[in-house]
Amino acid sequence: MGDLHVTVWGDGEPAVFVHGSFGWGEETFKEQRPLADRYRLLLVDRRGFGRTPPRDGRVDFDEDADDIAGLLEGERRAHLVGHSYGGVVSLLAAARRPNAVRSLCVIEPPAFSVVRGQPEAEEIIALVAEAADAASDPEDYRTRFLRAFGFSAAGERLKMKAFSAAQSSWIERPPWEATVPFDELASADLPKLVVRGAWDEAPVEARERAGRAFGAACDVLEQRLGAESAVFAGAAHNPQLLGAPFNDRLVAFWDSVS
């Protein structure tokens, strides 16, 4: 583990949080800080994000999953929460160390391998891949990535951690290459929750493109994992940023398995 940076808030039952692309632990899960009143929150910075230095080569969900599995081994059974790319990482890590995980919550993971062939999945895969190929620098990639999702995005100057996060996101191994370990996860004595935004306030293009693609993947995950489902109005890809509504649902889930 060594140089993997983990921000710790609070004390009590441990909960490990894994961020997605373009973010880092404290940035992605800043609205979850009130949970530290009851829980020990461990906010991971994946390799190349936040305060964790990059590894050689590209960012890879399998290597990130090894990091998270190693972290879980050092904790008493922990709740595991993963957002976006971090949700894919968390699915893999939980399958590696199911006995170390108290519960698993994934927030809109781009596990598009489970919906290959569906038009909504193929469209967003093609557009994100095109954005990575066409980008000239990390800032340009972030702009193209957001447009691939269907959001209007102007070029933006990024500073420090945000620039590093964009740079690392640009070289991430595509998450749709991940094989979701359904058999291992379904057989584990491990409660699961799949969270998504309703995309009700997102631009129409984003709702019809990214919202449908993430929704299709979440549908399959819920069914094949026997997971609970939570959908948040007023949110798109980041329902955790709603704060209290998300936190209340997460705590209710955690309390149900404690």
Backbone torsions as a table, in degrees:
resi	resn	phi	psi	omega
1	MET	NA	-57.0	170.7
2	GLY	51.0	-97.6	-170.4
3	ASP	-90.2	9.8	176.7
4	LEU	-71.8	118.4	-177.5
5	HIS	-84.3	132.9	177.3
6	VAL	-131.0	121.2	173.8
7	THR	-86.1	131.5	-178.4
8	VAL	-114.5	126.7	174.4
9	TRP	-120.1	130.9	170.5
10	GLY	79.1	-169.7	-177.5
11	ASP	-146.1	161.4	-179.9
12	GLY	118.4	-152.8	179.6
13	GLU	-58.5	131.6	-175.6
14	PRO	-79.4	145.8	175.3
15	ALA	-139.8	121.9	-178.2
16	VAL	-98.9	129.4	-178.3
17	PHE	-116.0	131.3	-176.6
18	VAL	-122.2	117.9	-175.5
19	HIS	-80.1	168.7	178.2
20	GLY	-102.6	-151.6	-178.6
21	SER	-72.1	152.7	173.3
22	PHE	66.5	9.1	-179.1
23	GLY	-133.5	-166.2	173.8
24	TRP	-156.4	175.3	-169.8
25	GLY	-53.6	-59.9	-175.2
26	GLU	-66.7	-29.7	-179.5
27	GLU	-74.7	-45.1	-176.3
28	THR	-70.3	-37.0	-172.0
29	PHE	-114.6	29.4	-178.2
30	LYS	-62.0	-30.2	-178.5
31	GLU	-79.8	-4.2	178.2
32	GLN	-93.0	0.9	-177.4
33	ARG	-57.0	-35.5	177.9
34	PRO	-57.4	-22.6	178.6
35	LEU	-66.5	-16.8	179.4
36	ALA	-67.7	-11.2	175.0
37	ASP	-65.8	-25.2	-177.1
38	ARG	-121.4	-21.7	-172.2
39	TYR	-127.5	159.5	172.3
40	ARG	-95.4	105.5	-176.1
41	LEU	-90.8	128.2	177.1
42	LEU	-115.3	106.2	-176.1
43	LEU	-98.3	109.8	-174.9
44	VAL	-83.6	138.7	164.0
45	ASP	-99.9	112.3	178.6
46	ARG	-64.2	165.3	-177.4
47	ARG	-58.4	124.7	-179.7
48	GLY	90.0	2.1	-178.7
49	PHE	-123.1	149.7	177.1
50	GLY	57.8	-125.7	-177.7
51	ARG	-102.6	14.3	175.4
52	THR	-99.7	124.8	-179.9
53	PRO	-66.4	156.2	179.2
54	PRO	-72.0	156.9	168.9
55	ARG	-91.2	168.9	175.1
56	ASP	-68.0	141.0	178.6
57	GLY	83.8	-165.4	-173.9
58	ARG	-80.1	162.5	171.7
59	VAL	-72.5	134.4	-172.8
60	ASP	-135.9	127.7	-178.0
61	PHE	-61.6	-31.6	179.3
62	ASP	-67.8	-42.7	179.0
63	GLU	-69.5	-37.4	174.7
64	ASP	-62.0	-40.2	179.3
65	ALA	-63.3	-36.8	175.2
66	ASP	-62.6	-40.5	177.2
67	ASP	-59.4	-48.3	-177.3
68	ILE	-67.0	-40.6	177.5
69	ALA	-60.6	-39.8	177.5
70	GLY	-65.0	-39.9	177.2
71	LEU	-63.9	-42.2	-179.8
72	LEU	-61.7	-35.6	-179.4
73	GLU	-63.4	-26.9	-178.8
74	GLY	-86.8	-0.2	-178.8
75	GLU	-116.3	153.6	165.7
76	ARG	-66.8	163.4	-169.3
77	ARG	-45.1	123.4	-172.3
78	ALA	-114.3	148.2	165.7
79	HIS	-71.2	142.3	-178.3
80	LEU	-123.9	126.6	-178.1
81	VAL	-128.2	126.4	179.3
82	GLY	-129.2	132.9	179.1
83	HIS	-106.6	132.5	173.2
84	SER	53.7	-123.8	178.8
85	TYR	-54.7	-35.7	176.4
86	GLY	-66.7	-22.1	173.6
87	GLY	-69.7	-40.5	174.7
88	VAL	-62.3	-45.8	177.5
89	VAL	-57.2	-42.1	-177.5
90	SER	-68.8	-37.0	175.2
91	LEU	-59.4	-44.2	-179.9
92	LEU	-68.8	-42.7	-178.9
93	ALA	-64.8	-40.7	179.9
94	ALA	-63.8	-36.1	177.6
95	ALA	-69.4	-29.8	178.1
96	ARG	-72.9	-36.7	-175.4
97	ARG	-133.6	60.1	-176.2
98	PRO	-61.3	-30.3	-178.9
99	ASN	-73.7	-13.1	179.2
100	ALA	-96.0	-2.0	-174.7
101	VAL	-110.9	125.9	179.3
102	ARG	-82.8	-39.2	176.0
103	SER	-157.2	159.9	-179.1
104	LEU	-128.3	125.6	174.9
105	CYS	-123.8	125.5	175.7
106	VAL	-119.8	137.3	-176.3
107	ILE	-111.8	107.1	177.6
108	GLU	42.7	58.0	176.9
109	PRO	-70.8	137.6	177.6
110	PRO	-80.1	57.0	-179.4
111	ALA	-83.5	59.6	-171.4
112	PHE	-72.9	-7.9	174.2
113	SER	-61.4	-25.5	-177.2
114	VAL	-81.1	-8.1	179.7
115	VAL	-129.6	24.4	177.0
116	ARG	-58.3	141.4	-177.4
117	GLY	96.1	-22.1	176.0
118	GLN	-78.9	135.1	-173.4
119	PRO	-55.7	-40.2	-177.5
120	GLU	-64.7	-36.7	178.0
121	ALA	-71.4	-45.4	-178.2
122	GLU	-62.8	-35.7	-180.0
123	GLU	-64.8	-48.5	-176.1
124	ILE	-71.6	-33.8	175.3
125	ILE	-59.7	-47.7	-178.9
126	ALA	-63.2	-41.6	-176.5
127	LEU	-71.1	-38.9	178.0
128	VAL	-69.1	-40.6	177.4
129	ALA	-62.4	-40.8	178.0
130	GLU	-64.3	-39.6	178.7
131	ALA	-60.9	-42.3	180.0
132	ALA	-66.1	-40.2	-178.8
133	ASP	-69.8	-36.0	-172.9
134	ALA	-88.0	-17.4	-173.6
135	ALA	-66.0	146.3	-179.9
136	SER	-100.2	-19.2	179.3
137	ASP	-163.8	172.4	-176.2
138	PRO	-59.3	-38.6	179.2
139	GLU	-66.0	-41.0	177.3
140	ASP	-64.5	-38.3	178.6
141	TYR	-62.9	-44.2	179.5
142	ARG	-58.6	-43.9	179.3
143	THR	-62.1	-46.7	-179.0
144	ARG	-66.4	-36.2	178.7
145	PHE	-62.1	-48.2	179.5
146	LEU	-62.3	-38.9	177.5
147	ARG	-66.2	-35.0	176.5
148	ALA	-61.8	-32.3	177.2
149	PHE	-75.0	-16.0	-179.1
150	GLY	103.4	11.4	177.9
151	PHE	-96.9	144.8	171.1
152	SER	-73.5	130.1	-177.5
153	ALA	-146.2	124.1	173.8
154	ALA	-92.6	158.4	176.4
155	GLY	-59.5	139.4	-176.6
156	GLU	-136.1	135.5	175.2
157	ARG	-76.6	128.9	-177.6
158	LEU	-109.0	144.6	-178.1
159	LYS	-115.6	142.3	166.5
160	MET	45.0	-110.6	-174.7
161	LYS	-61.7	-36.3	-179.9
162	ALA	-66.5	-38.8	177.6
163	PHE	-66.8	-45.7	178.8
164	SER	-61.0	-38.9	179.0
165	ALA	-64.7	-40.8	177.3
166	ALA	-65.7	-40.1	179.2
167	GLN	-62.6	-45.0	179.2
168	SER	-68.2	-37.2	178.9
169	SER	-63.2	-33.8	-179.6
170	TRP	-62.3	-29.5	-177.0
171	ILE	-109.3	19.2	175.0
172	GLU	-68.7	139.5	169.3
173	ARG	-62.7	132.0	-175.2
174	PRO	-56.6	130.1	-175.5
175	PRO	-65.9	-21.9	179.1
176	TRP	-73.2	-4.5	173.2
177	GLU	-83.3	-9.7	-178.7
178	ALA	-76.7	135.4	173.1
179	THR	-94.2	116.7	-179.0
180	VAL	-72.4	124.7	-176.5
181	PRO	-80.7	70.7	-173.9
182	PHE	-58.9	-44.1	-175.4
183	ASP	-62.0	-46.0	-179.5
184	GLU	-64.5	-41.7	-177.9
185	LEU	-72.5	-41.2	-178.1
186	ALA	-67.0	-31.3	-177.9
187	SER	-86.1	-13.6	-179.1
188	ALA	-75.0	145.5	174.9
189	ASP	-79.8	76.3	-166.2
190	LEU	-145.8	104.3	177.7
191	PRO	-62.3	143.4	-174.3
192	LYS	-132.9	145.2	178.5
193	LEU	-135.4	128.2	176.3
194	VAL	-110.0	122.3	-175.2
195	VAL	-111.9	141.3	175.0
196	ARG	-145.5	158.5	170.5
197	GLY	-85.2	156.7	176.9
198	ALA	-79.1	-17.0	-178.6
199	TRP	57.5	24.5	-174.7
200	ASP	-75.2	-24.1	179.7
201	GLU	-107.5	7.1	178.7
202	ALA	-79.6	157.6	173.4
203	PRO	-55.3	149.5	-175.7
204	VAL	-55.0	-44.2	-178.1
205	GLU	-62.0	-41.1	178.9
206	ALA	-66.8	-41.8	179.7
207	ARG	-63.3	-42.6	-177.5
208	GLU	-75.0	-24.3	-176.9
209	ARG	-99.3	-75.4	-175.6
210	ALA	-68.9	-42.7	-178.9
211	GLY	-58.3	-43.5	179.3
212	ARG	-68.6	-39.3	-179.3
213	ALA	-65.5	-47.5	178.2
214	PHE	-65.5	-38.1	178.2
215	GLY	-61.9	-40.9	179.0
216	ALA	-62.9	-43.0	178.6
217	ALA	-65.0	-41.9	179.1
218	CYS	-63.3	-38.6	178.1
219	ASP	-57.1	-46.0	-178.8
220	VAL	-66.8	-43.4	179.7
221	LEU	-60.5	-45.3	179.9
222	GLU	-59.2	-45.6	-176.5
223	GLN	-67.7	-47.8	-172.6
224	ARG	-79.9	-21.7	178.4
225	LEU	-97.2	-7.1	-174.5
226	GLY	62.4	39.0	-173.1
227	ALA	-90.5	154.2	167.3
228	GLU	-71.4	160.6	-178.9
229	SER	-127.7	144.4	173.4
230	ALA	-140.4	128.8	179.4
231	VAL	-121.0	130.4	-174.6
232	PHE	-113.3	116.4	173.3
233	ALA	-65.8	150.3	178.3
234	GLY	80.5	7.3	-178.6
235	ALA	-131.5	150.7	172.2
236	ALA	-108.4	-110.1	-173.1
237	HIS	-83.5	-5.8	-175.6
238	ASN	-127.0	60.0	-177.8
239	PRO	-62.5	-20.9	178.5
240	GLN	-64.3	-23.4	179.9
241	LEU	-74.8	-7.4	173.1
242	LEU	-67.2	-21.3	179.5
243	GLY	78.3	-114.5	-169.4
244	ALA	-53.6	-47.3	-179.2
245	PRO	-59.5	-43.9	177.7
246	PHE	-65.4	-47.1	-177.4
247	ASN	-60.1	-41.4	-179.8
248	ASP	-62.7	-42.1	179.6
249	ARG	-67.9	-39.1	179.7
250	LEU	-65.6	-44.1	179.5
251	VAL	-64.4	-38.8	177.1
252	ALA	-60.9	-39.4	176.5
253	PHE	-64.8	-47.7	179.4
254	TRP	-61.4	-43.5	-179.3
255	ASP	-62.2	-32.1	-178.0
256	SER	-70.4	-18.5	-178.3
257	VAL	-112.4	0.1	-177.8
258	SER	-75.8	NA	NA
